[in-house]
Amino acid sequence: MRFWCDRHFAAQAKSILEEYDPTIPVQTVLSGKFRRYSHLTALQHLTIPSVVFPNIRDAFLVLGGVVQSLLRLILWRPDVVFAKGGYVCLPVGWAAWLLRIPLVIHDSDAHPGLTNRLLAPVAKRIATGVPLENYNYPVSKSAYVGVPISSDYVPLSGEERRQIKKRMGFDPNRPLLVCVGGGLGSKKLNNAIAFHLNKLLDVTNVVLVSGTAQYDELYSLTPQNDKRFQLKAFISHGMPELLGAADVVISRAGATFLLELAAIGVPTILVPGKQMVWQIKHAKVFADAQAVLLFDEDRFEDPDDTTLVAAVHKVLKDDTLRKRLATNLHKQARPHAARDVAAMIIRASRKRR
């Protein structure tokens, strides 16, 4: 087995893989992005130098990546290639197709990215993160499996949740709100929680996972000696326990994080980024199943708007609503996603023999 990625992710990939199997080599592959901006016209994409020249450069990088991947695959001759959909997967997937090596792709997002759309016609099997009706992939070679997540994400008992709150330094008998704005944080979400923090603390303890970019600013704006509040830049270990202890979670709508929440079954308020089409689609899938409450981030532009606080109060005070959200969200969990993806990869490799 080998793990290939772009150079920006190499250090992080090595760190992650070392925890599981340090013998798996991590190698970088040449590739590039195709820059597309919704606020630009087709003509502007072809005439603005800051868009045109990087796209031309990256097109050559993709071609270089195809050649690089061809040479490596010829020497290695794997039984199957698995691609997760990032832009670095494009030259690798094309090289695998040229060499007739079976290709399996996984698409976490409800809004397929360009790489997966280009690789889908040549893939042997396609795994999806949300139900198939959200995609245009051929049903004959596609399967809804969900997104593989850690087995640590499981529902917790009331006593387990109280013990975690106590270990964190909170009153175990008070509700806990956890707000997570994604890996890099969400400035709108962070600011809304900070602005309305006093009102929230009247009814619940709060953990705000801010991301690193805004941590220092928020540290200066929020109380650090209040036993009802904790600010964290990020959480590298212990996220399953934190989410499992929560009585309500406010989150963006990333595919993986949504299925982690579903595996636990925690009442959730989603605030998809309005510029992130895939998040909007994810949120709609879960909202249609009555598994989450949706919140429009445009409301954050008005600092006097208190509907977010009202939504938190409603979830915490309405036992029926809280149980319904938790139950319906847990129904969306796909606990065997990793096993199912592995089975697809194995079946594809066997067809080649």
C-alpha positions as CSV (number, residue, x, y, z in Angstrom):
1,M,0.0,0.0,0.0
2,R,1.1,3.6,-0.8
3,F,-0.5,6.9,0.1
4,W,-0.1,9.7,-2.5
5,C,-1.0,13.3,-1.9
6,D,0.0,16.9,-2.8
7,R,3.0,18.4,-1.1
8,H,0.9,20.7,1.1
9,F,-0.7,17.7,2.8
10,A,2.4,15.5,3.0
11,A,3.5,16.4,6.5
12,Q,0.0,16.0,8.0
13,A,-0.5,12.7,6.1
14,K,2.7,11.3,7.5
15,S,1.7,12.3,11.0
16,I,-1.7,10.6,10.6
17,L,-0.4,7.4,9.1
18,E,2.3,7.0,11.6
19,E,-0.4,6.4,14.2
20,Y,-1.9,3.6,12.2
21,D,0.9,2.0,10.2
22,P,4.3,3.8,9.9
23,T,5.4,1.3,7.2
24,I,3.0,2.9,4.6
25,P,5.1,5.3,2.5
26,V,3.7,8.8,1.8
27,Q,4.6,10.2,-1.6
28,T,3.7,13.5,-3.3
29,V,2.2,13.9,-6.8
30,L,2.3,16.8,-9.1
31,S,-1.1,18.3,-9.7
32,G,-3.0,21.6,-9.9
33,K,-6.3,23.3,-9.4
34,F,-8.7,24.7,-11.9
35,R,-9.8,28.1,-10.6
36,R,-13.5,28.8,-11.1
37,Y,-15.3,31.7,-9.4
38,S,-19.0,32.1,-9.3
39,H,-18.8,35.9,-9.4
40,L,-16.8,35.9,-12.7
41,T,-18.2,35.4,-16.2
42,A,-16.8,32.8,-18.7
43,L,-15.1,35.6,-20.6
44,Q,-13.5,37.0,-17.4
45,H,-12.1,33.5,-16.6
46,L,-10.3,33.7,-19.9
47,T,-9.1,37.2,-19.7
48,I,-8.1,38.0,-16.1
49,P,-4.4,37.3,-15.8
50,S,-4.6,36.2,-12.1
51,V,-7.0,33.5,-13.1
52,V,-5.7,32.5,-16.6
53,F,-2.0,32.1,-15.9
54,P,-2.3,30.0,-12.7
55,N,-4.8,27.8,-14.6
56,I,-2.3,27.4,-17.5
57,R,0.5,26.6,-15.1
58,D,-1.6,24.1,-13.2
59,A,-2.7,22.4,-16.4
60,F,0.9,21.6,-17.1
61,L,1.3,20.3,-13.5
62,V,-1.6,17.9,-14.1
63,L,0.0,16.6,-17.2
64,G,3.3,16.2,-15.3
65,G,1.4,14.4,-12.6
66,V,-0.1,12.0,-15.1
67,V,3.4,11.1,-16.4
68,Q,4.8,10.8,-12.9
69,S,1.9,8.6,-11.9
70,L,2.3,6.4,-15.0
71,L,5.9,5.7,-14.2
72,R,5.2,4.9,-10.6
73,L,2.3,2.7,-11.4
74,I,4.2,0.8,-14.1
75,L,7.0,0.1,-11.5
76,W,4.6,-0.7,-8.7
77,R,1.6,-2.3,-10.6
78,P,-1.0,-2.1,-7.9
79,D,-4.1,-4.3,-8.0
80,V,-6.4,-1.3,-7.5
81,V,-6.3,2.5,-7.1
82,F,-8.5,4.3,-4.6
83,A,-9.1,8.0,-5.0
84,K,-10.9,10.3,-2.5
85,G,-11.6,13.1,-4.8
86,G,-9.1,15.9,-4.1
87,Y,-7.4,17.6,-7.1
88,V,-4.3,15.5,-6.7
89,C,-6.4,12.4,-7.5
90,L,-7.0,13.5,-11.1
91,P,-3.6,12.7,-12.6
92,V,-3.4,9.5,-10.6
93,G,-6.9,8.3,-11.6
94,W,-6.2,9.1,-15.3
95,A,-2.9,7.2,-15.1
96,A,-4.6,4.2,-13.5
97,W,-7.2,4.2,-16.3
98,L,-4.6,4.4,-19.0
99,L,-2.8,1.4,-17.5
100,R,-6.2,-0.5,-17.1
101,I,-5.8,-0.6,-13.3
102,P,-9.2,-0.6,-11.6
103,L,-10.1,2.7,-10.1
104,V,-12.5,3.1,-7.1
105,I,-13.6,6.6,-6.1
106,H,-15.4,7.9,-3.0
107,D,-17.4,11.2,-3.1
108,S,-18.2,12.5,0.4
109,D,-20.0,15.6,-0.8
110,A,-23.6,15.9,-2.1
111,H,-22.2,18.3,-4.6
112,P,-19.6,16.3,-6.6
113,G,-16.3,18.1,-7.2
114,L,-14.7,18.5,-10.6
115,T,-12.1,15.7,-10.0
116,N,-14.7,13.1,-9.2
117,R,-16.9,14.2,-12.1
118,L,-14.0,13.7,-14.5
119,L,-13.0,10.4,-13.0
120,A,-16.5,8.9,-12.7
121,P,-16.7,7.7,-16.3
122,V,-13.5,5.7,-16.0
123,A,-14.0,4.4,-12.4
124,K,-15.0,0.8,-11.8
125,R,-16.9,1.5,-8.7
126,I,-18.1,4.7,-7.1
127,A,-18.9,5.1,-3.3
128,T,-21.0,8.1,-2.2
129,G,-21.3,9.9,1.1
130,V,-25.1,10.7,0.8
131,P,-27.9,8.8,-1.0
132,L,-27.5,8.2,-4.7
133,E,-30.4,10.5,-5.8
134,N,-28.1,13.4,-5.0
135,Y,-25.7,12.4,-7.8
136,N,-25.7,11.8,-11.6
137,Y,-23.4,8.8,-11.3
138,P,-24.4,5.5,-13.0
139,V,-26.4,3.5,-10.6
140,S,-25.0,0.3,-11.9
141,K,-21.5,1.0,-10.5
142,S,-22.4,3.3,-7.6
143,A,-23.3,2.6,-3.9
144,Y,-24.3,4.8,-1.0
145,V,-22.0,3.9,1.8
146,G,-21.6,7.1,3.8
147,V,-18.3,8.5,5.0
148,P,-15.8,6.3,6.9
149,I,-15.3,7.7,10.5
150,S,-13.7,6.6,13.7
151,S,-15.4,3.8,15.6
152,D,-15.0,6.1,18.7
153,Y,-18.1,8.0,17.6
154,V,-20.9,6.2,19.5
155,P,-23.9,7.3,21.6
156,L,-23.1,7.7,25.3
157,S,-25.2,7.0,28.3
158,G,-26.4,9.8,30.6
159,E,-23.9,8.8,33.3
160,E,-21.0,8.7,30.7
161,R,-22.0,12.2,29.5
162,R,-22.1,13.6,33.1
163,Q,-18.6,12.1,33.9
164,I,-17.1,13.7,30.8
165,K,-18.6,17.1,31.7
166,K,-17.2,16.7,35.2
167,R,-13.7,15.8,33.9
168,M,-13.8,18.9,31.7
169,G,-14.5,21.1,34.8
170,F,-18.2,21.7,34.1
171,D,-21.2,21.3,36.3
172,P,-22.3,17.8,35.2
173,N,-26.0,18.7,35.8
174,R,-26.0,21.7,33.5
175,P,-26.6,21.4,29.7
176,L,-23.6,21.7,27.4
177,L,-23.6,23.5,24.0
178,V,-20.7,22.7,21.7
179,C,-20.1,25.0,18.7
180,V,-17.7,23.9,16.0
181,G,-17.1,26.0,12.8
182,G,-15.0,23.4,10.9
183,G,-11.3,22.7,10.8
184,L,-10.4,26.4,10.1
185,G,-13.2,27.8,12.1
186,S,-16.0,30.1,11.0
187,K,-15.7,33.8,11.7
188,K,-19.4,34.4,11.5
189,L,-20.2,31.5,13.8
190,N,-17.5,32.4,16.2
191,N,-18.6,36.0,16.4
192,A,-22.3,35.1,16.9
193,I,-21.5,32.9,19.8
194,A,-19.1,35.5,21.3
195,F,-21.7,38.3,20.9
196,H,-24.5,36.3,22.5
197,L,-22.4,34.4,25.0
198,N,-23.9,35.9,28.1
199,K,-27.4,35.0,27.1
200,L,-26.3,31.4,26.3
201,L,-24.5,31.0,29.6
202,D,-27.7,31.8,31.4
203,V,-29.0,28.4,30.3
204,T,-26.1,26.2,29.3
205,N,-22.3,25.7,29.5
206,V,-20.5,26.5,26.3
207,V,-17.5,25.1,24.5
208,L,-16.5,27.1,21.4
209,V,-14.0,25.4,19.1
210,S,-12.9,28.4,17.1
211,G,-10.2,27.2,14.8
212,T,-6.7,28.7,15.0
213,A,-7.2,31.8,12.8
214,Q,-9.4,33.7,15.2
215,Y,-8.4,32.1,18.5
216,D,-6.3,35.0,19.8
217,E,-9.0,37.6,19.0
218,L,-11.7,35.5,20.7
219,Y,-9.5,34.9,23.7
220,S,-9.4,38.6,24.3
221,L,-13.2,39.0,23.9
222,T,-14.5,36.1,25.9
223,P,-14.3,35.3,29.7
224,Q,-11.5,32.8,30.5
225,N,-12.2,32.5,34.2
226,D,-15.9,31.6,33.8
227,K,-16.4,27.9,34.7
228,R,-19.4,27.8,32.3
229,F,-17.3,28.6,29.2
230,Q,-14.3,27.1,27.4
231,L,-12.6,28.3,24.3
232,K,-10.5,25.9,22.3
233,A,-8.5,26.5,19.1
234,F,-8.9,22.9,17.9
235,I,-9.2,19.5,19.3
236,S,-6.8,16.8,18.1
237,H,-7.9,14.2,20.6
238,G,-11.1,13.7,22.5
239,M,-13.6,15.1,20.0
240,P,-15.9,12.0,20.2
241,E,-16.2,12.5,24.0
242,L,-16.8,16.2,23.7
243,L,-19.6,15.7,21.1
244,G,-21.0,12.8,23.0
245,A,-21.3,14.9,26.1
246,A,-23.1,17.7,24.3
247,D,-26.8,18.4,24.8
248,V,-26.8,20.4,21.6
249,V,-24.2,21.1,18.8
250,I,-24.0,24.1,16.5
251,S,-22.0,23.2,13.4
252,R,-21.2,23.9,9.8
253,A,-22.3,21.1,7.4
254,G,-19.2,19.2,6.3
255,A,-19.9,15.7,5.2
256,T,-17.6,13.8,7.6
257,F,-18.5,15.9,10.7
258,L,-22.2,15.4,10.0
259,L,-21.8,11.6,10.0
260,E,-19.7,11.8,13.2
261,L,-22.6,13.7,14.8
262,A,-25.1,11.1,13.3
263,A,-23.1,8.2,14.8
264,I,-23.4,9.8,18.2
265,G,-27.0,11.0,17.8
266,V,-26.7,14.5,19.3
267,P,-29.3,17.3,18.7
268,T,-27.8,19.6,16.1
269,I,-28.3,23.0,14.7
270,L,-26.6,23.4,11.2
271,V,-25.4,26.6,9.8
272,P,-24.1,25.8,6.3
273,G,-21.8,28.4,4.6
274,K,-23.8,30.2,2.0
275,Q,-20.9,30.1,-0.4
276,M,-20.4,26.4,0.1
277,V,-22.8,24.6,-2.2
278,W,-21.9,21.2,-0.9
279,Q,-22.7,22.2,2.7
280,I,-26.1,23.6,1.6
281,K,-26.9,20.3,-0.1
282,H,-25.7,18.2,2.9
283,A,-27.8,20.3,5.3
284,K,-30.9,19.9,3.1
285,V,-30.5,16.1,3.0
286,F,-30.5,16.0,6.8
287,A,-33.2,18.7,7.2
288,D,-35.5,16.7,4.9
289,A,-35.1,13.8,7.2
290,Q,-36.1,16.1,10.1
291,A,-32.7,15.2,11.7
292,V,-31.4,18.8,12.2
293,L,-32.5,22.4,12.6
294,L,-31.3,24.7,9.9
295,F,-30.1,28.3,10.5
296,D,-29.3,30.9,7.9
297,E,-25.9,32.5,8.5
298,D,-27.1,35.8,7.0
299,R,-28.9,36.4,10.2
300,F,-25.4,36.9,11.8
301,E,-25.1,40.1,9.9
302,D,-27.5,41.6,12.4
303,P,-25.9,41.6,15.8
304,D,-29.3,42.2,17.4
305,D,-30.8,39.1,15.9
306,T,-31.3,36.6,18.7
307,T,-32.9,33.7,16.8
308,L,-29.8,31.6,17.3
309,V,-30.1,31.9,21.0
310,A,-33.8,31.2,20.8
311,A,-33.1,28.0,18.8
312,V,-30.6,26.8,21.4
313,H,-33.1,27.6,24.2
314,K,-35.9,25.7,22.3
315,V,-33.8,22.6,21.8
316,L,-32.7,22.5,25.5
317,K,-36.2,23.1,26.9
318,D,-38.2,20.9,24.5
319,D,-37.5,17.3,25.5
320,T,-39.6,15.9,22.7
321,L,-37.8,18.0,20.0
322,R,-34.4,17.1,21.4
323,K,-35.2,13.4,21.4
324,R,-36.7,13.5,17.9
325,L,-33.6,15.3,16.5
326,A,-31.2,12.9,18.2
327,T,-33.2,9.8,17.0
328,N,-33.6,11.0,13.4
329,L,-30.0,12.1,13.1
330,H,-28.8,8.7,14.4
331,K,-30.8,7.0,11.7
332,Q,-28.6,8.7,9.2
333,A,-25.5,7.1,10.6
334,R,-23.5,4.7,8.4
335,P,-21.4,2.8,10.9
336,H,-20.1,0.3,8.4
337,A,-18.9,2.9,5.8
338,A,-15.2,2.0,6.1
339,R,-16.0,-1.8,5.8
340,D,-18.2,-1.2,2.8
341,V,-15.7,1.0,1.0
342,A,-13.0,-1.6,1.7
343,A,-15.3,-4.3,0.3
344,M,-15.8,-2.3,-2.9
345,I,-12.0,-1.9,-3.3
346,I,-11.4,-5.6,-2.8
347,R,-14.1,-6.5,-5.3
348,A,-12.7,-4.2,-7.9
349,S,-9.2,-5.6,-7.5
350,R,-10.5,-9.2,-7.8
351,K,-12.2,-8.4,-11.1
352,R,-8.8,-7.5,-12.6
353,R,-7.3,-10.9,-11.8
